[in-house]
């Protein structure tokens, strides 16, 4: 088990420490047997289990505890990457409804999400609009009491298995990012189809979506007309720090695996840990993990105090994801040829970490955000 002394840091309250202990016990008994086979079925099963365990309730609702979300994602990622994915997407996919949905929308969707009875998805990215959200082309025009959607979305997590999608479309109230609105589109709505399932190196449900004269009641709009960009950014602000926490969980698992390997692998009449080169590498790995943890939980604590954490969340995501990549790579190197064998823990971690450096804002975007915020602070 990973070192948990960080739970004694002043960022946490007693309820957070209890939550972490309870989840650790639950994860040890429930997160096994999802490592192979039909990924869609695995993900559905994990959502149901997380709902039955009561964990999904922390990802939805009017008041999100950022530290709790981060502790949950860190712990789940350390045990099983797909479990972290299943948890995170329930929160991200329904986050716009939690933050700005109507009472009717919340009553219709959030309870089912929290119980694991409905799977949520967040549909923002497009083939030509990833980090540049203002370049969005998917559109919606109003006909009476309906919005009619046309266009595509891609790289949509839970695409193909979700029961509903929060879809962001250009509605034209103003140019650029100010003319975007968000709509809840139920799976099976006429005019909505899964155009392509996308396979990636760390398998999880992912798809390209297509909308062709897809009619959605205006009652399904989340937030006001033309405020979809604000809805999307508010949602991402909640969950961006938790991406860093997931990376931290992967890094902790890699460090655990490296320590076990170093202390048990014998070569040249001693263990791998007896070599100073190994000791130096382990020291660097541990320092990287703790540095990331400090940034992650600083950002989470600040947000829970009501602060704006645009810069701090970006720092946490950049440091944690890039650092985890380095830690996992170092762990794999200690395993030698075994490290690239399919099915080995470090091989799985190596595949799982890579996408975290891209989604919800690539590292380069985080650098731009940090610099922009610094320059704003420095401008008289």
C-alpha positions as CSV (number, residue, x, y, z in Angstrom):
1,X,0.0,0.0,0.0
2,X,1.2,3.5,-0.8
3,X,2.5,5.9,1.9
4,X,-0.5,7.9,3.2
5,X,1.2,10.3,5.5
6,X,0.2,13.1,3.2
7,X,-3.3,12.8,4.6
8,X,-2.0,14.4,7.8
9,X,-1.2,17.6,5.8
10,X,-3.4,20.6,6.9
11,X,-5.2,20.7,3.5
12,X,-7.5,17.9,4.8
13,X,-10.2,17.7,7.4
14,X,-11.2,14.6,9.4
15,X,-13.9,13.7,6.9
16,X,-11.4,13.6,4.1
17,X,-9.2,11.3,6.0
18,X,-12.1,9.0,6.8
19,X,-13.2,9.1,3.2
20,X,-9.7,8.1,2.0
21,X,-9.6,5.1,4.4
22,X,-13.1,3.9,3.5
23,X,-12.4,4.1,-0.2
24,X,-9.0,2.3,0.2
25,X,-10.8,-0.6,2.0
26,X,-13.6,-0.7,-0.6
27,X,-11.2,-0.6,-3.6
28,X,-9.0,-3.4,-2.2
29,X,-12.1,-5.7,-2.2
30,X,-13.9,-4.5,-5.4
31,X,-11.4,-3.4,-8.0
32,X,-10.3,-6.6,-9.6
33,X,-11.3,-8.6,-12.6
34,X,-11.9,-5.6,-14.9
35,X,-8.5,-5.8,-16.6
36,X,-9.4,-7.6,-19.8
37,X,-12.3,-8.3,-22.1
38,X,-15.1,-6.0,-23.3
39,X,-14.2,-2.5,-22.2
40,X,-17.7,-1.2,-22.6
41,X,-19.0,-3.9,-20.3
42,X,-16.2,-3.3,-17.8
43,X,-17.0,0.4,-17.7
44,X,-20.7,-0.2,-17.2
45,X,-20.0,-2.7,-14.4
46,X,-17.6,-0.2,-12.7
47,X,-20.2,2.6,-12.9
48,X,-22.7,0.3,-11.2
49,X,-20.3,-0.8,-8.5
50,X,-19.2,2.8,-7.8
51,X,-22.8,3.8,-7.6
52,X,-23.7,1.0,-5.2
53,X,-20.7,1.8,-3.1
54,X,-21.9,5.4,-2.7
55,X,-18.8,6.9,-4.3
56,X,-20.5,8.6,-7.3
57,X,-22.5,10.9,-5.0
58,X,-19.3,12.8,-4.4
59,X,-19.1,13.7,-8.1
60,X,-22.5,15.3,-8.5
61,X,-24.7,17.9,-6.8
62,X,-24.8,21.6,-6.1
63,X,-21.7,21.7,-3.9
64,X,-18.7,19.7,-5.1
65,X,-15.9,19.1,-2.5
66,X,-12.8,19.3,-4.7
67,X,-10.5,17.7,-2.1
68,X,-12.9,14.7,-1.9
69,X,-13.0,14.4,-5.7
70,X,-9.2,14.5,-5.8
71,X,-8.7,11.9,-3.1
72,X,-11.2,9.6,-4.8
73,X,-9.6,9.9,-8.2
74,X,-6.1,9.4,-6.8
75,X,-7.1,6.3,-4.9
76,X,-9.1,4.8,-7.8
77,X,-6.3,5.5,-10.3
78,X,-3.8,3.9,-8.1
79,X,-5.9,0.7,-8.0
80,X,-7.4,0.6,-11.5
81,X,-7.2,3.2,-14.2
82,X,-10.6,2.3,-15.7
83,X,-12.3,2.7,-12.3
84,X,-10.9,6.3,-12.2
85,X,-12.2,6.9,-15.7
86,X,-15.7,5.6,-14.8
87,X,-15.9,7.8,-11.7
88,X,-14.4,10.9,-13.4
89,X,-16.7,10.8,-16.4
90,X,-19.8,10.5,-14.2
91,X,-18.7,13.8,-12.7
92,X,-17.5,15.6,-15.8
93,X,-20.4,14.3,-17.9
94,X,-23.0,15.6,-15.5
95,X,-21.0,18.6,-14.1
96,X,-22.8,21.2,-16.2
97,X,-26.1,20.0,-14.9
98,X,-24.8,20.1,-11.3
99,X,-23.5,23.6,-11.8
100,X,-26.1,25.3,-13.9
101,X,-29.0,22.9,-14.6
102,X,-32.6,23.6,-13.8
103,X,-34.3,21.9,-10.9
104,X,-36.1,19.6,-13.4
105,X,-32.8,18.7,-15.2
106,X,-31.1,17.9,-11.8
107,X,-34.1,15.8,-10.7
108,X,-34.2,13.9,-14.0
109,X,-30.4,13.1,-14.3
110,X,-28.3,13.6,-11.2
111,X,-29.9,11.0,-9.0
112,X,-29.5,8.3,-11.6
113,X,-25.9,9.3,-12.3
114,X,-25.1,9.2,-8.5
115,X,-26.6,5.7,-8.2
116,X,-24.8,4.4,-11.3
117,X,-28.0,3.9,-13.2
118,X,-27.2,6.4,-16.0
119,X,-23.9,7.0,-17.7
120,X,-23.0,10.6,-18.5
121,X,-20.8,12.1,-21.2
122,X,-19.3,15.6,-21.9
123,X,-19.3,16.5,-25.6
124,X,-17.1,19.5,-26.3
125,X,-14.2,18.6,-28.6
126,X,-14.5,18.5,-32.4
127,X,-12.2,17.4,-35.3
128,X,-11.0,21.0,-35.7
129,X,-11.8,22.4,-32.2
130,X,-9.9,20.8,-29.4
131,X,-8.1,23.3,-27.1
132,X,-9.4,26.1,-29.3
133,X,-13.1,25.8,-28.2
134,X,-14.0,29.1,-30.0
135,X,-13.4,27.3,-33.3
136,X,-16.4,25.0,-32.7
137,X,-18.5,24.3,-35.8
138,X,-21.3,22.0,-34.5
139,X,-24.3,24.2,-34.6
140,X,-27.9,24.5,-33.3
141,X,-30.7,26.7,-34.6
142,X,-34.0,27.3,-32.9
143,X,-37.3,26.1,-34.4
144,X,-40.2,26.8,-32.1
145,X,-39.6,25.1,-28.7
146,X,-36.7,22.9,-30.1
147,X,-33.1,23.3,-30.9
148,X,-31.9,21.5,-34.1
149,X,-28.4,20.2,-33.9
150,X,-26.0,19.6,-36.8
151,X,-22.4,18.7,-36.8
152,X,-19.9,16.3,-35.1
153,X,-18.0,15.9,-31.9
154,X,-15.0,13.6,-31.4
155,X,-12.8,12.2,-28.7
156,X,-15.9,11.9,-26.5
157,X,-15.3,9.7,-23.5
158,X,-18.2,7.3,-22.8
159,X,-19.2,7.8,-26.4
160,X,-21.3,4.7,-27.4
161,X,-22.3,3.7,-23.8
162,X,-23.6,7.0,-22.3
163,X,-27.3,7.4,-21.6
164,X,-27.1,11.1,-22.2
165,X,-24.5,13.7,-23.5
166,X,-24.1,17.4,-22.6
167,X,-23.4,18.8,-26.1
168,X,-21.9,22.2,-26.8
169,X,-23.0,23.9,-30.0
170,X,-22.6,27.2,-31.8
171,X,-25.9,29.1,-31.5
172,X,-24.7,32.4,-32.8
173,X,-25.8,34.9,-30.1
174,X,-22.3,36.5,-30.4
175,X,-19.1,35.8,-32.3
176,X,-16.5,33.4,-30.9
177,X,-16.9,31.7,-27.5
178,X,-19.8,33.9,-26.6
179,X,-22.2,32.3,-29.1
180,X,-22.2,28.7,-27.7
181,X,-24.9,26.9,-25.8
182,X,-25.1,23.6,-24.1
183,X,-27.9,21.0,-24.6
184,X,-28.6,17.6,-22.9
185,X,-29.1,15.0,-25.7
186,X,-30.4,11.6,-24.6
187,X,-29.0,8.5,-26.4
188,X,-31.4,7.3,-29.0
189,X,-32.7,10.8,-29.9
190,X,-33.5,10.8,-33.7
191,X,-30.7,12.4,-35.7
192,X,-28.0,11.5,-33.2
193,X,-25.7,8.6,-34.0
194,X,-22.3,7.2,-33.0
195,X,-20.3,7.8,-36.2
196,X,-17.2,6.0,-35.1
197,X,-15.8,4.1,-32.1
198,X,-12.2,5.2,-31.4
199,X,-9.5,2.7,-30.1
200,X,-6.7,4.1,-28.0
201,X,-3.6,2.7,-26.2
202,X,-5.3,2.6,-22.8
203,X,-8.8,1.3,-23.8
204,X,-11.9,3.0,-22.6
205,X,-15.2,3.9,-24.3
206,X,-14.5,6.7,-26.8
207,X,-16.3,7.9,-29.9
208,X,-17.1,10.4,-32.6
209,X,-20.6,11.6,-32.6
210,X,-22.8,12.9,-35.5
211,X,-25.9,15.1,-35.3
212,X,-28.1,15.4,-38.4
213,X,-31.2,17.6,-37.8
214,X,-31.3,16.3,-34.3
215,X,-34.2,18.0,-32.5
216,X,-33.8,18.6,-28.8
217,X,-36.4,20.4,-26.6
218,X,-35.3,23.8,-25.4
219,X,-36.0,22.6,-21.9
220,X,-32.8,20.5,-22.4
221,X,-30.6,23.6,-22.7
222,X,-28.2,23.9,-19.7
223,X,-27.8,27.5,-18.7
224,X,-28.8,30.5,-20.7
225,X,-28.5,30.8,-24.5
226,X,-25.0,31.8,-25.6
227,X,-23.4,30.9,-22.2
228,X,-22.3,27.4,-23.1
229,X,-18.6,28.4,-23.1
230,X,-19.0,29.6,-19.5
231,X,-20.8,26.4,-18.6
232,X,-18.0,24.3,-20.1
233,X,-15.2,26.3,-18.4
234,X,-16.9,26.1,-15.0
235,X,-17.2,22.4,-15.4
236,X,-13.6,21.9,-16.4
237,X,-12.4,24.2,-13.6
238,X,-14.0,21.7,-11.1
239,X,-12.4,18.6,-12.7
240,X,-9.1,19.8,-14.0
241,X,-7.4,19.6,-10.6
242,X,-8.8,16.1,-10.3
243,X,-7.0,15.0,-13.5
244,X,-3.8,15.9,-11.7
245,X,-4.9,13.8,-8.8
246,X,-5.5,10.8,-11.1
247,X,-2.0,11.3,-12.5
248,X,-0.7,11.4,-8.9
249,X,-2.4,8.1,-8.2
250,X,-0.8,6.5,-11.2
251,X,2.6,7.8,-10.1
252,X,2.2,6.5,-6.6
253,X,1.4,3.0,-7.9
254,X,4.5,3.2,-10.2
255,X,6.7,4.2,-7.2
256,X,5.2,1.3,-5.2
257,X,6.0,-1.1,-8.0
258,X,9.5,0.2,-8.4
259,X,10.3,-0.1,-4.7
260,X,9.1,-3.8,-4.7
261,X,11.1,-4.5,-7.8
262,X,14.2,-2.8,-6.5
263,X,14.2,-4.6,-3.2
264,X,13.5,-8.1,-4.6
265,X,15.3,-8.2,-7.9
266,X,18.8,-9.7,-7.5
267,X,21.6,-9.1,-9.8
268,X,25.4,-9.3,-9.4
269,X,25.0,-10.8,-5.9
270,X,23.0,-7.9,-4.6
271,X,19.6,-6.3,-5.0
272,X,18.8,-3.7,-7.6
273,X,18.2,-1.3,-4.6
274,X,21.8,-1.6,-3.5
275,X,23.0,0.3,-6.6
276,X,23.5,4.0,-6.1
277,X,22.0,4.6,-9.5
278,X,18.8,3.0,-8.4
279,X,18.8,4.9,-5.1
280,X,19.2,8.2,-6.9
281,X,16.3,7.3,-9.3
282,X,14.0,6.3,-6.4
283,X,14.8,9.6,-4.6
284,X,13.9,11.6,-7.7
285,X,10.7,9.6,-8.2
286,X,9.6,10.2,-4.6
287,X,10.4,13.9,-4.7
288,X,8.4,14.2,-7.9
289,X,5.4,12.5,-6.4
290,X,5.4,14.7,-3.3
291,X,5.9,17.9,-5.3
292,X,2.9,17.0,-7.4
293,X,0.8,16.1,-4.4
294,X,1.5,19.5,-2.8
295,X,0.4,21.3,-5.9
296,X,-2.7,19.2,-6.4
297,X,-4.0,19.6,-2.9
298,X,-3.1,23.2,-2.7
299,X,-5.3,23.9,-5.7
300,X,-8.1,21.7,-4.3
301,X,-8.0,23.3,-0.9
302,X,-8.0,26.8,-2.5
303,X,-11.0,26.0,-4.6
304,X,-12.9,24.6,-1.6
305,X,-12.2,28.0,0.1
306,X,-13.9,29.7,-2.7
307,X,-10.8,31.0,-4.5
308,X,-10.4,31.2,-8.2
309,X,-7.7,28.6,-9.1
310,X,-7.1,29.0,-12.8
311,X,-3.4,29.3,-12.4
312,X,-3.1,26.8,-9.5
313,X,-5.1,24.1,-11.2
314,X,-3.0,24.5,-14.4
315,X,0.2,24.2,-12.4
316,X,-1.1,21.1,-10.7
317,X,-2.2,19.4,-13.9
318,X,1.0,20.3,-15.7
319,X,3.3,19.2,-12.9
320,X,1.4,16.0,-11.9
321,X,0.9,14.6,-15.4
322,X,4.4,15.4,-16.7
323,X,5.9,14.2,-13.4
324,X,3.8,11.0,-13.5
325,X,5.1,10.2,-17.0
326,X,8.7,10.5,-15.7
327,X,8.0,8.4,-12.6
328,X,6.2,5.7,-14.6
329,X,9.0,5.6,-17.2
330,X,11.6,5.2,-14.5
331,X,9.6,2.4,-12.9
332,X,9.3,0.6,-16.2
333,X,13.0,0.9,-16.8
334,X,13.7,-0.9,-13.5
335,X,11.6,-3.8,-14.7
336,X,13.8,-4.2,-17.9
337,X,12.2,-6.3,-20.5
338,X,9.4,-7.4,-18.2
339,X,8.3,-3.8,-18.1
340,X,7.0,-3.8,-21.7
341,X,5.2,-7.2,-21.3
342,X,1.5,-6.8,-21.9
343,X,-0.4,-7.3,-18.7
344,X,2.3,-6.1,-16.3
345,X,1.3,-3.3,-14.0
346,X,4.0,-0.9,-15.1
347,X,3.1,-1.5,-18.8
348,X,-0.5,-0.6,-18.1
349,X,0.5,2.5,-16.2
350,X,2.7,3.5,-19.1
351,X,-0.2,3.4,-21.4
352,X,-2.7,5.0,-19.0
353,X,-0.6,8.1,-18.2
354,X,-0.1,9.3,-21.7
355,X,-3.6,10.6,-22.4
356,X,-3.7,12.6,-19.1
357,X,-1.0,14.9,-20.6
358,X,-3.5,15.8,-23.4
359,X,-7.1,15.7,-22.2
360,X,-8.8,18.6,-20.4
361,X,-6.1,20.9,-21.7
362,X,-2.7,19.7,-23.0
363,X,0.5,20.6,-21.1
364,X,1.2,23.3,-23.6
365,X,-2.2,24.9,-23.0
366,X,-1.5,24.8,-19.2
367,X,1.7,26.6,-19.8
368,X,-0.1,29.3,-21.7
369,X,-2.7,29.6,-18.9
370,X,-0.1,29.9,-16.2
371,X,1.9,32.5,-18.2
372,X,-1.3,34.5,-19.0
373,X,-2.3,34.6,-15.3
374,X,1.2,35.6,-14.2
375,X,1.2,38.5,-16.8
376,X,-2.2,39.6,-15.6
377,X,-0.9,39.7,-12.0
378,X,2.2,41.6,-13.1
379,X,0.3,44.3,-15.1
380,X,-0.3,47.5,-13.1
